[in-house]
């Protein structure tokens, strides 16, 4: 097949040009449909139970994504002064006018309610700050009122009185960038007495999307430029080097077009596809061109030479491409959809680059004029013959042979050192701390990081988690009641018409509605009945009302008291800045209803007392706030935890602490508890990432190992091939452990990539060694030859890939920088390890490996 | 007495009002219409009793139920009124009582009794646009907005309705910019009230869904308030409406909070 393809491309190069152009433009044109996805939630598949639960909670408790605007007073000033409060009022009013803001849930000093004593025996509900503040005295009185409301302190105003926030829930998080821009321009019209910050996950996500494009717009072209210059330096021919650039560009465009065309969104992972494919795609071309440049001599037929070179290199190139692709394909085994997509498309891209290389490079070279080829030839040969070599090339050429001699003669020392490094690395691996926090994906001087630091230093925390309590008996209680009701209906006491009506309700209404509907209907029927029928209808009403009460589990004082103690316990752990629940609402209203004094800040002693207190809460300006904490049937309730850290480690500790508390203090009967909230979801996908990456790494390791054994038809060579990359990966993770750098999303992804990329070096090294050994039948001669041309080629490719990733260092986001820095390092390390450890190991194993060559 | 008066009003209105305005070629007097509408909507009969039921439906379609009996007595048409609201459902708020002495010329007096806490509390006057027990109705929708709070502008009329626009005199006390009413020409009941934001967007709507004559008085049996932003709403049904029962004024006092006047609540 390869033969036919290569022949065709040499005979009909124009056809190849046309086909490649059509494919590139055709599939590439799909890129205009690009959709960016910056939602960390999408790290989990939509069916993932934790995510489904989180979204059910969001729906049931009417929770929206929130932009947080913070105002911070100047050093040694308070936010409670006339100017600051009026600025906040103006800002809040402006925010209420912005389209896409969920107005009724905006929380600011001027949109919240105050409940307080109004003289003897009276209670007052009023807006906290309905009007602009008229005097400093009034400003202080607002501070006093606000400090009495537990919901407000450290959420809407800071405990130190220096800062205030506006919580802006938005209807569609894809609009957060526009909305935050509008908020920003409203802020710019305010006085300058305070400093303002805008944060919140939707803003972070949107900003992330913008920076992602910057990354793709700057880093990918920069990578192309770096690779081009590097190759120009190696081959000294602009026109020749243009060919691999065409391969790289068309591969990247076709893959991105295909991915977007298939409906996949561009996520933080997939946005790195171009910069991954670019250097990998040119590697095969570098091999072809290197050998072509070596073999082509004036007077030779270029077409014949390139055909010969391509056929000769076909096998090793296929194997290196397939092994690299296998490394990336192994990412499909992680349970993280964006990582799967990244792996699949980079893997496919590598295979595509291989195909494009073997058909396009021959076609291109066959169309180059003899004049140009000769020019390139004379430059290259002049270079190698004269002493005017470049510093790097001469360095490589001088150092490498010495390196070879060193590693062979010090094989045992190298073995010891390697073992020592492995030991130290393993110790480092045990020190690895798994942690991530999407806000840390921004550089530490980024506005979002600054806002994060400032607001979390003043408030109880801008990171949310939700602890959701559910009463599990509702379905059973309802169906028992329904059975009893049916028996009562069938007792032939109630008129047929009435029975039919009630049965109709049971059939048609949803389970949460039908109890109430039966009450209404039976009540109505009882008015028009008498005697036995009336008695039974009244009993049906009473029965249903008892059921409604039973379902209202989270109005029972003892159940609320459990939540209250858990909340109090959480405060003592120092992990949670504050927690808010329906219990706090009830206690606050109860306090104001009774005396306004601290002693009455408690849960009423009866279920009806709780219900009546809540009825008062609902007589405020914002009754809907209640449904963020409890469902209207009161069978589920939510505790909102505010945390100052979004680190997964801290969230994990909170989860563990709550679990331990519940083990020591059993939940009320038939109650279950589950986590939701962004901070918790991040923890879930991180756990999946860690275990998923381990699976993907081990399976990639196994696949590549099997491929090596098949390729070399030798178990021992297969093992040898895996050696350098194993040391590299271990070393890398050991280093991460010793450096104390967190094992986060980008670091997790690196392992599988390293495996796929660095095995290339070993393949080439072993393959070339075998060839030389067959030719020379001498291990000593082989070593000398190996450290001339092949080691140079390996070093060259390592440089191309390593430098190809360095433009990621220019990216504005931390994960890109991490990936860039580590990959560049890994490529350098693994190439070095290959040319040190492989010869040393072969020296030690030569008795087994090179039987024929014993002299 | 009062119902006869109303009937006369209605007849006079049906026959003459449209005719007059057409003949004279002038726009009808908005203030006059508003006063009549206020009487029709809140002052039917000299007193009255009704069983009210509210279904409060949130944006997710989930329902809450409230049931209470309202006793009302007018001191003077368009003037002072007294209300007693006694809750019967849900069961856990049964016996909760609200009492209101409405005074168009000054602040209303409001009381509250919570049986489970055995607590009588006065509710401070002030803001009337707080929710009524969690419904989309405001306190002011239940007791009636005093006509002098707004400037009224006649917008248009057709065969069925007068359309008026009302601009609050003090915009800082309300959450809307202005509102419009569609007043039935036959009985002066406001059939639709729509509240608008400063940008001219309709944000809230109250509509009368079912009207019938009870004791000769046009009476709303079913009404709905909708939050036009999120689709949530409250459906209010009035049943067993009775006017002119002769309810004595002295039952609207603090004693009735703890001991609601059973005989007037049940009625026969």
Interface residues (C-beta under 8 A of the other chain):
Chain A: X59 X60 X62 X97 X102 X103 X104 X113 X118 X119 X121 X122 X123 X124 X125 X126 X127 X130 X131 X512 X513 X516 X519 X520 X545 X548 X549 X552 X555 X590 X593 X594 X604 X606 X607 X608 X609 X610 X611 X612 X613 X615 X616 X618 X619 X620 X621 X622 X623 X624 X626 X627 X631 X632 X633
Chain B: X53 X58 X59 X60 X62 X63 X64 X65 X89 X90 X91 X92 X93 X94 X96 X112 X114 X115 X116 X117 X119 X120 X121 X122 X123 X124 X126 X127 X129 X130 X131 X132 X133 X134 X135 X139 X172 X198 X199 X227 X229 X230 X232
